[in-house]
């Protein structure tokens, strides 16, 4: 999500817009995990653990 936030900042988004975009992205991820019934997998779709 850090790279996503950095990209938004480079595109001229304001800090509140960046926070809302990150929250929306997390909400979509949570919904997808709950709907699929599968456990969270950080390797799926390029999510990386640091």
C-alpha positions as a Markdown table, in Angstrom:
| # | Residue | x | y | z |
|---|---|---|---|---|
| 1 | Unk | 0.0 | 0.0 | 0.0 |
| 2 | Unk | 3.0 | 2.3 | 0.5 |
| 3 | Unk | 3.8 | 2.2 | -3.2 |
| 4 | Unk | 0.1 | 2.9 | -4.0 |
| 5 | Unk | 0.2 | 5.9 | -1.7 |
| 6 | Unk | 3.4 | 7.2 | -3.1 |
| 7 | Unk | 2.0 | 6.9 | -6.6 |
| 8 | Unk | -1.1 | 8.9 | -5.6 |
| 9 | Unk | 1.1 | 11.5 | -4.0 |
| 10 | Unk | 3.2 | 11.8 | -7.2 |
| 11 | Unk | -0.1 | 12.3 | -9.1 |
| 12 | Unk | -0.9 | 15.4 | -6.9 |
| 13 | Unk | -3.5 | 13.9 | -4.6 |
| 14 | Unk | -4.1 | 15.5 | -1.3 |
| 15 | Unk | -3.3 | 13.6 | 1.9 |
| 16 | Unk | -7.0 | 13.0 | 2.8 |
| 17 | Unk | -7.7 | 11.7 | -0.7 |
| 18 | Unk | -4.8 | 9.3 | -0.3 |
| 19 | Unk | -6.1 | 8.0 | 3.0 |
| 20 | Unk | -9.6 | 7.5 | 1.6 |
| 21 | Unk | -8.2 | 5.6 | -1.4 |
| 22 | Unk | -6.2 | 3.3 | 0.8 |
| 23 | Unk | -9.2 | 2.7 | 3.0 |
| 24 | Unk | -11.3 | 1.9 | 0.0 |
| 25 | Unk | -8.6 | -0.5 | -1.3 |
| 26 | Unk | -8.5 | -2.3 | 2.1 |
| 27 | Unk | -12.3 | -2.5 | 2.2 |
| 28 | Unk | -12.4 | -4.2 | -1.2 |
| 29 | Unk | -9.7 | -6.6 | -0.1 |
| 30 | Unk | -11.6 | -7.4 | 3.1 |
| 31 | Unk | -14.9 | -7.9 | 1.3 |
| 32 | Unk | -13.2 | -10.2 | -1.2 |
| 33 | Unk | -11.7 | -12.3 | 1.5 |
| 34 | Unk | -14.9 | -12.6 | 3.4 |
| 35 | Unk | -17.0 | -13.4 | 0.3 |
| 36 | Unk | -14.6 | -16.1 | -1.0 |
| 37 | Unk | -14.3 | -17.8 | 2.4 |
| 38 | Unk | -10.6 | -18.5 | 1.8 |
| 39 | Unk | -8.0 | -17.5 | 4.4 |
| 40 | Unk | -5.9 | -14.4 | 3.7 |
| 41 | Unk | -3.0 | -15.1 | 1.4 |
| 42 | Unk | -0.4 | -12.2 | 1.1 |
| 43 | Unk | 1.1 | -13.8 | -2.1 |
| 44 | Unk | -2.1 | -13.6 | -4.0 |
| 45 | Unk | -2.3 | -10.8 | -6.6 |
| 46 | Unk | 1.1 | -9.3 | -5.8 |
| 47 | Unk | 0.5 | -8.4 | -2.1 |
| 48 | Unk | 3.9 | -8.5 | -0.4 |
| 49 | Unk | 4.8 | -8.8 | 3.2 |
| 50 | Unk | 7.6 | -6.6 | 4.5 |
